[in-house]
Amino acid sequence: MVEVGRATLGEPIRAVERAARDIARLIVPVSCPGCGAHDVRWCDDCASAWWEAPLRSESLSPRLDIEGRPPLPVWAIAELAGASHSMIVAWKDGGRRDLDRFFADAARRAAAHIAPALDRGLVHAGAPIAVVPVPARAASTRTRGIDLPLMLASAAAQGLRAGGVDATVRPVLGIGRGEQRGASAKQRWRQASSLRVTRDVGPPATVLLVDDVMTTGATLAAAVRSLDVTFLTVGAGFCLAAAPPSGVRTRGALS
């Protein structure tokens, strides 16, 4: 009789649980940020791209070249297009904080994959790696409630260490502020966007710059120039996604 009672009681409980889930989905709809499929946080097809091995992507970014320097090697996991682009947009600007762990895990896996390449001498062999995040705007961080570049840098450092590379996070860059009184809108934008060293960089090390996306490469190039005055030597870059060449960039792509 007890077993029957439990079975009888279980059905109403399961019905209540199903109803609660249905109500929650009405209040906060769950859908894949890549393709819009309902009732899944992300579908297998859209998630699979972030399990791929990262690829060298510096050739896609025309403004990454710095005069007097060899091309900076940059790895990216995915192309900033299609479902991957939609997932990045939802994560950065769509309030999808459930994607924080998803992209942190992707960065960790990818960094572990490139660790042997760094240790073989693409970056000075055996040298400690300083993982430097390209900073986000303070307003963006406040809105999101999390420092996304710092989160990615921390995950990348974990992946490098798992791959046998001595890596620590050094968030030494900030977005500078110039004198904005009397400046044009374009000048104010450039001043607010300028990168500069804002804290002690620590002992000499080789830098892996980490950003969420790479479009023209101008931001990474600015970070390299900012670190030129320090004892840190930029050896490579890493991002989640790199934009395709401008001629094939999708409409509405992040920039």
C-alpha angles and dihedrals in degrees: 000000000000092000091050090050092053092049091048091049093047095064096060090046092053090047090053090049091051091048091049091052091049092050091047090053090052091052096040108017115214117217139146109270090213104053105003096245109166129242096018128094087218131347124238094247094054093041094050093073090065092058092060120108111263117255133211106263108169092109089067094062115074096187096052093085114101120199112253094016133096114245112285110241110234127183124205129182099211143009115261094241141092118359093352090057091049091052092051091049092050090049097046103035108007099070094246097150089163085075093063093086091040093058094038089056090048091052091048093052093046094048091051087052095054095042093093091051091052092047094048091067108274081116114028104293115249094005118132114257121228108203105210119189118216099236125245122222113274091235091055092049091050092049094048095041091225138071099239099188090049090049091052092046091052091050092047091051090052090051093049091050090049086054092053100261122130102238135164132175117248113181094192100142127086137175108258128223122220130192102288101181109113093002122132121246091258092049092049090050092051092047093050090046097050115116121220140166108264104177144025108298096208126219123346114287143149114262131227105194113212126200133159097239139002120213113157095355093239094123094053090046090053090051090052091052092048092054093047090090093056138069089257118102116203109226105166147350134229133194139162096242139007124208118245118245111297093251092063101033113134120246112268094018119163116265 
